[in-house]
Amino acid sequence: MKGNLFQLAKEYIDLIERIEKTRDPNKLQILDEKRAECHWEFIKALKAQGIQFKDRDHATRIAFRIANGEL
């Protein structure tokens, strides 16, 4: 499951970075919908691994650390 957690974190962070770089409103909406779906998948994976988080922002910081190989 750890590899899966890494993959989810990487996908989640990639979507966030793509959102930050996109100016097209239509693409932004699509990317944001994908980000929301990915966020909940990542949250489920964190819970399955017993990793605690305080809120969405904290979960996102955890995703950045996992994606960068820090955790």
Residue pairs with C-beta under 8 A, 6 or more apart in sequence:
1 45
1 48
1 49
2 49
4 45
5 42
5 45
5 46
5 49
5 66
6 66
6 67
8 38
8 41
8 42
8 45
8 63
9 42
9 62
9 63
9 64
9 66
9 67
10 66
10 67
11 38
12 35
12 38
12 39
12 42
12 60
12 63
12 67
13 63
13 64
13 67
15 31
15 34
15 35
15 38
16 35
16 60
18 31
19 28
19 31
19 32
19 35
22 28
22 31
39 56
39 59
39 60
42 59
42 63
43 53
43 59
46 52
46 53
46 59
46 62
51 62
53 59
53 62
62 71
65 71
